[in-house]
């Protein structure tokens, strides 16, 4: 298994452990750190394994970090005036 996929699995494991821990800020600090680490990791996975595996890893990351994506979509929709 390539190093990039091992790192992506470790990222997913850490994300799930962080989601189980109690948090006062509704996990936003953890989500920010995971996003900052996950974006370059996604690029590395895509570079090393190709775009289809990159899309699968991106879908997995989006399922873990769904609330930041929902809030981003709401923000963009409000800015567009829809």
N, C-alpha and C positions, 0 to 999 in steps of 0.2 A: 504494500500500500504506500502510495507517495506521501512524503512528509506533509504536503499541503492538506491532504485529507485527514491525516492524523491530527493536525492542528485544528482543523475545522470541527472534528469530533470533540476535541478537548474544549474548544470554545462553546459548543452546544452543551456539554456536560457542565461547565462552569455557569452558563446561563441558566440552566435548570436548577442548579444548587442555589444560585442567587435569588431565583424566584421563590424558593421555599423559605428563605430567611425573612424574618420580620423587618419591615422598613417604615420609617416615619415619613419619608418623602415619596411614598408610593412607587418606589424602585426607579425613580427617574435618574438618580445618580448612577445606578448600576446600568441602566439602559444606555446612558450617554457613553459610559466607558466601553460597553459591549459594541456599540456602533462604531466608536473610534478604532477599536481593534478589528472589528468584523469587516469593515470596508476594504482595508488593504489585504486582509486575509482572503476575501472573496476574489480580489484581483489576482492574488497568488494562485488560488485554486483554479481560476479560469485560465491563467497563463500555463499552468503545469498540466492540466487535465482536459482543457478544451471548453468550448462554450456550453455544451449540453450539461456537463457536470457542474459547471459554474452556475447555470440556471437552477439546477436542483439544489445546490447549496444555498443560493439566494432565496429560493422558496422556503427552505428550512429556516433560514435566518429571519425571514419575514413572518413566519408563523410564530417564532419565539418572541419577536419584537413587534407584535401587531398593534399595540396601543400607540406607540410613537408614529406609526404609519397612518393610523386612523386620524390622529390629531394633525398630522401634516396634510392629509387630504382635506380635512375640514378647513384648515387655514388657507390652503390654496384655493378652495372653492369660495371662501369668503372674499379673498383678494380678487378673484375673477368676477365676482358679482353674480354668481349663479345661485 
